[in-house]
Amino acid sequence: PGNPFRPEKSRALMCMYWVIVDWPQWLIQRSFAWPIFSILRESIIHEIPGQLGAIMRMVLRIFFAEVGHSFDRGVLLPMPDGESIFVTGIFAGFLADLVGHKEMTNWKGHGGVLCCLECDNVIQFREPKEGQVAMNCSDATKFKRRCNDDFWAIIDETRRNYYSMGITNFKNFQINSGINYDPHGLLFDDGLRSVYQPAHHCIRDWMHTVGQDGIANTHIGQLMHAMDTKCGIKPGRLMEFSDECHFPSNFGKLDKYAFSPGRLKSNSITSFASTILTMIPVLYLFMEMYLADAMPEHFAAYTILAHIIGLLRMGPEDSMKHIENLRKLVGRHMEAMVELYGDHVKPKAHHMFHVMDGMEWLGKLLACFVTERKHREVKHAALHVFRHIEDTVLHSLVNKSFQQVIDGHDLYKATFLVRPQSLAVGGHILHQASSVVCRVGLVSRKDMVITDTGIVGRTINFWKQSEIDDTIVVELDSYDCVNNDCRLRSLHRVQRVFVDCRSIVDTLIWVEDSPSIFRIAIPAALLYA
């Protein structure tokens, strides 16, 4: 908390949240559904033997205690009506970036020779030997996955070798196994082996894998260099094009410096994940309009990336039906990146394959976008606190959460109108608003949206008839296709329609293609329906 341009390391905080994966998509995507478990200064964590791994041992011991209340044995919860319910639960995994997984597990990290905790034959820096594959391998069937027993065998062997090997031989052993010895670490707690399963509980966060110095940053950076080399298109032209685009209200205006030369590095582009998600469709529209024929291989590869992100953006539940599509697309994207950009492939590109493994294991797709939003509340609470920061901030946030529950906030509804007004029409009371929160997030007046039947329109108003009926109707000005091309719409051919807000698939970025005609990018959710 404080000035981001002059961070004070002594006040850097580690925030831990938890969530019940069985909750529905709309609830998981809201930050209040991720209760804060604890806050701890990183300076204190570094002083603890075992550091973050030891902290996570304590966390699991609290949820799954050997005595007393424990989720594995069940917790009795009293209800307002005098009855009680018996709740049990299992640990589903840690959602974190790769650095977080490294610190929790004593894994040497994606920068080591073994760049993956779960695959013991994926190598970087060295020439692969027989049975090994390079980090940029696009065929997931060649990965040799570790099971839980493999991990425990490595841990047991590491303990034995620590006392029997010399220093040099033991260092080489750790390099080859990919795991460092730390008796205080999470993997070295034998009592948690029934709770913690390292082969399944390392949940990759697609936000950090894709957009936080991830595969999208690399792809956009390399593509911008190729556009300059092959077609003479400078970053300034992309900045001009982004100014011509119209964005939905929940996106906000794209940072005018997003495509600036100052952010373009030799093998990547520097930007935050939220900005990257907005840059993806903008650059896609630009290439489709001007470079699809001039750079067909680059456009095809970038289309794959846009589709991957489009399917991931669908949400924790809606993206689940596209697991197999995502596996194929990730493999094709890796293959295209190697062919077009050679060695400019990061270890995160390999970890994209494991994003789908986490989806399959959890039955949901989780991402850190929601916890990043939660960080804002933590920073705000900690901004002017300088003594007993953990205790004070934690009390403040827990109190705020319970107060929100007591007040009965609209956020506890799946869909709701934002600040509605009541109108009497023909003896009926209607509720009307300029914004609605629905399955795809916040949709506001004048946003361009697309429905599951392909209707593209600009929102006018949002209507609801009564408090009992949850149906919210969207009033739209819909636009017809031009020459049967769903990507092009005519501003002159307008029709007023009313649709159920549950039919909205996505909000759209659009740009004027020619006078009175605008262009959109069809969402991957419709292309792979």
C-alpha positions, -999 to 999 in steps of 0.1 A, spaced: 0 0 0 12 35 -8 29 51 -38 33 24 -66 62 44 -81 81 43 -49 72 10 -32 83 5 4 94 -32 7 89 -33 44 51 -26 39 46 -52 11 17 -75 21 10 -111 14 -28 -115 12 -44 -150 13 -80 -156 2 -101 -187 0 -132 -196 -19 -157 -225 -21 -154 -238 -57 -189 -253 -56 -204 -218 -56 -219 -207 -90 -201 -187 -116 -217 -154 -109 -207 -156 -72 -171 -168 -78 -165 -138 -100 -173 -113 -73 -146 -103 -48 -168 -105 -17 -171 -143 -23 -134 -146 -16 -131 -141 21 -98 -129 33 -80 -155 54 -50 -135 66 -25 -108 59 12 -109 66 40 -86 57 65 -103 33 94 -91 55 81 -113 83 75 -143 59 111 -142 48 122 -145 85 102 -176 91 120 -210 85 104 -225 54 89 -191 45 57 -193 24 57 -231 24 57 -231 62 28 -205 62 7 -227 39 14 -257 61 -3 -237 90 -31 -227 67 -40 -262 58 -37 -273 94 -63 -247 104 -88 -258 78 -80 -295 83 -70 -297 119 -60 -330 136 -83 -322 165 -114 -301 169 -133 -285 140 -120 -297 106 -135 -297 72 -125 -333 65 -144 -346 96 -172 -320 92 -182 -287 108 -216 -282 125 -231 -248 116 -262 -235 136 -289 -220 115 -314 -191 125 -343 -216 127 -327 -235 155 -316 -264 132 -280 -271 123 -263 -283 91 -233 -305 89 -207 -293 63 -177 -312 50 -151 -302 24 -119 -312 7 -89 -290 -2 -91 -283 -40 -57 -266 -45 -37 -234 -44 -44 -207 -71 -13 -187 -76 12 -174 -102 43 -195 -109 64 -176 -84 38 -183 -57 38 -220 -66 76 -220 -65 77 -204 -30 51 -227 -16 65 -260 -29 103 -255 -29 102 -261 -66 132 -246 -83 108 -226 -106 101 -222 -142 135 -206 -146 152 -239 -137 163 -268 -159 131 -286 -152 107 -257 -160 76 -276 -148 67 -290 -113 44 -317 -128 63 -328 -159 97 -344 -152 108 -346 -188 103 -309 -200 137 -293 -202 150 -259 -210 186 -246 -215 198 -281 -223 195 -303 -254 167 -328 -246 180 -364 -242 161 -395 -250 126 -394 -233 129 -356 -227 112 -328 -247 120 -291 -250 101 -264 -233 85 -254 -266 70 -288 -273 35 -284 -287 25 -321 -283 10 -326 -248 10 -364 -252 48 -363 -249 48 -348 -214 56 -373 -187 33 -363 -158 42 -370 -122 16 -386 -99 14 -379 -62 34 -411 -54 62 -398 -76 63 -366 -56 64 -384 -23 92 -408 -36 113 -377 -46 107 -361 -11 117 -393 7 148 -397 -15 157 -360 -10 156 -365 28 179 -396 26 203 -380 2 206 -348 23 224 -368 50 243 -393 27 255 -372 -2 282 -346 -5 273 -310 -11 281 -310 -48 263 -343 -55 233 -332 -35 230 -299 -55 231 -318 -87 204 -342 -74 182 -312 -66 187 -298 -100 177 -330 -116 146 -335 -94 136 -298 -96 129 -296 -58 150 -280 -31 153 -296 3 136 -277 32 124 -296 62 100 -268 71 84 -268 36 49 -278 26 60 -309 6 80 -322 36 51 -324 60 42 -361 60 11 -354 81 -5 -334 52 -1 -361 25 -38 -370 29 -48 -334 24 -23 -319 -1 -19 -336 -35 9 -318 -54 1 -335 -87 -34 -318 -87 -33 -289 -63 -9 -266 -83 -37 -246 -100 -22 -223 -127 -38 -189 -129 -45 -180 -165 -44 -143 -158 -7 -144 -149 1 -171 -175 -15 -151 -204 -15 -114 -196 10 -107 -167 42 -108 -187 27 -140 -203 22 -155 -237 0 -126 -249 26 -100 -240 52 -121 -259 29 -126 -289 18 -90 -292 54 -78 -289 67 -101 -315 38 -94 -338 44 -56 -336 81 -61 -345 70 -83 -375 45 -57 -386 72 -30 -386 97 -52 -404 73 -66 -431 48 -38 -436 64 -7 -421 36 -3 -395 49 16 -365 34 15 -330 20 50 -336 -4 37 -362 -18 12 -337 -22 39 -311 -42 59 -337 -64 29 -345 -71 23 -308 -84 59 -305 -109 51 -334 -123 21 -315 -154 22 -293 -152 3 -260 -179 -10 -237 -182 8 -204 -168 -21 -183 -136 -21 -204 -130 16 -200 -109 35 -226 -78 17 -236 -47 34 -223 -34 57 -251 1 45 -244 -8 8 -246 9 3 -280 36 30 -274 72 23 -285 83 28 -249 65 -3 -238 77 -25 -267 107 -46 -257 129 -69 -278 107 -99 -272 76 -87 -254 54 -57 -246 50 -44 -211 15 -40 -198 -9 -52 -171 -33 -81 -177 -64 -60 -179 -49 -38 -205 -37 -68 -225 -72 -82 -226 -84 -50 -242 -55 -48 -266 -62 -83 -279 -94 -75 -298 -82 -41 -309 -51 -56 -325 -73 -84 -340 -96 -59 -356 -66 -39 -370 -51 -71 -386 -84 -82 -400 -90 -49 -417 -55 -42 -430 -31 -72 -427 -51 -104 -431 -38 -108 -467 -4 -92 -462 6 -113 -432 -16 -144 -434 5 -167 -412 8 -140 -385 -29 -133 -387 -38 -170 -384 -15 -174 -353 -29 -143 -337 -64 -155 -343 -56 -186 -323 -45 -165 -294 -76 -143 -296 -98 -174 -295 -79 -189 -265 -85 -157 -245 -120 -154 -257 -129 -189 -244 -111 -183 -211 -129 -151 -206 -163 -169 -207 -160 -175 -169 -156 -203 -144 -185 -225 -156 -191 -214 -192 -156 -221 -203 -157 -257 -190 -174 -270 -222 -145 -258 -242 -117 -277 -224 -109 -299 -255 -110 -269 -278 -86 -251 -255 -62 -280 -254 -61 -281 -293 -58 -243 -296 -30 -241 -270 -10 -268 -289 -16 -250 -322 -6 -217 -307 27 -231 -294 34 -246 -328 27 -213 -346 48 -193 -321 78 -216 -326 75 -215 -364 71 -177 -366 92 -164 -337 117 -191 -330 132 -190 -295 109 -162 -282 88 -187 -262 85 -184 -224 81 -213 -199 46 -199 -193 37 -212 -228 42 -247 -215 22 -240 -183 -8 -230 -205 -13 -267 -211 -17 -271 -173 -44 -244 -171 -68 -270 -186 -56 -296 -161 -66 -273 -133 -100 -268 -150 -106 -305 -153 -95 -311 -117 -117 -284 -101 -146 -285 -125 -143 -247 -127 -119 -222 -143 -105 -199 -116 -85 -168 -122 -67 -141 -101 -87 -112 -117 -111 -113 -88 -84 -114 -61 -65 -85 -78 -97 -65 -74 -98 -76 -38 -63 -62 -33 -77 -27 -38 -98 -31 -7 -67 -43 13 -45 -15 1 -72 11 9 -76 -3 44 -38 -4 49 -29 30 33 -28 50 66 -20 22 90 16 20 101 15 1 135 0 -34 139 -9 -33 102 -19 -70 99 -43 -69 129 -58 -36 121 -64 -42 84 -77 -77 90 -103 -65 115 -113 -37 92 -119 -60 62 -137 -87 82 -160 -61 97 -167 -47 63 -176 -81 49 -201 -89 77 -216 -55 74 -222 -61 37 -240 -93 46 -262 -77 72 -271 -49 48 -282 -74 21 -263 -59 -8 -276 -65 -44 -243 -82 -51 -258 -113 -35 -281 -116 -65 -271 -133 -98 -285 -105 -119 -298 -71 -108 -304 -35 -120 -280 -9 -109 -298 20 -91 -332 13 -107 -361 38 -109 -397 27 -106 -422 37 -133 -460 31 -134 -471 20 -169 -507 8 -176 -513 -1 -140 -480 -21 -137 -449 -11 -118 -418 -14 -140 -382 -9 -128 -359 7 -153 -321 13 -151 -292 24 -173 -270 -5 -162 -274 -41 -153 -251 -67 -137 -256 -101 -154 -237 -132 -163 -212 -114 -185 -206 -86 -159 -216 -50 -160 -235 -39 -191 -244 -2 -194 -265 20 -217 -249 26 -252 -228 -6 -249 -226 -27 -280 -236 -63 -272 -241 -96 -291 -267 -123 -281 -266 -161 -285 -288 -158 -316 -263 -133 -333 -282 -101 -326 -258 -72 -324 -272 -40 -309 -266 -9 -288 -283 -10 -254 -309 16 -246 -325 6 -213 -329 -23 -189 -363 -33 -176 -377 -55 -149 -414 -60 -141 -414 -70 -104 -393 -80 -75 -405 -115 -77 -397 -122 -113 -359 -122 -119 -362 -117 -157 -344 -85 -168 -352 -74 -204 -327 -54 -225 -340 -28 -249 -317 -27 -280 -312 -9 -313 -301 -39 -334 -281 -36 -366 -284 -58 -396 -255 -76 -413 -240 -62 -445 -237 -86 -474 -244 -116 -451 -211 -108 -433 -218 -110 -395 -187 -90 -388 -200 -59 -406 -232 -41 -395 -251 -12 -410 -258 18 -388 -287 27 -412 -306 -5 -409 -318 -3 -372 -346 -21 -355 -358 -18 -318 -359 -52 -301 -362 -65 -266 -342 -95 -254 -336 -114 -221 -303 -102 -206 -294 -139 -201 -290 -142 -239 -262 -116 -239 -229 -134 -248 -205 -105 -246 -200 -68 -248 -182 -57 -280 -154 -34 -291 -163 -19 -325 -147 4 -351 -160 22 -382 -151 2 -412 -166 26 -438 -192 53 -437 -223 41 -418 -208 5 -415 -190 -7 -384 -169 -39 -378 -169 -62 -348 -150 -93 -338 -173 -123 -334 -167 -137 -298 -151 -172 -296 -181 -182 -274 -202 -181 -306 -176 -195 -330 -171 -226 -309 -208 -230 -298 
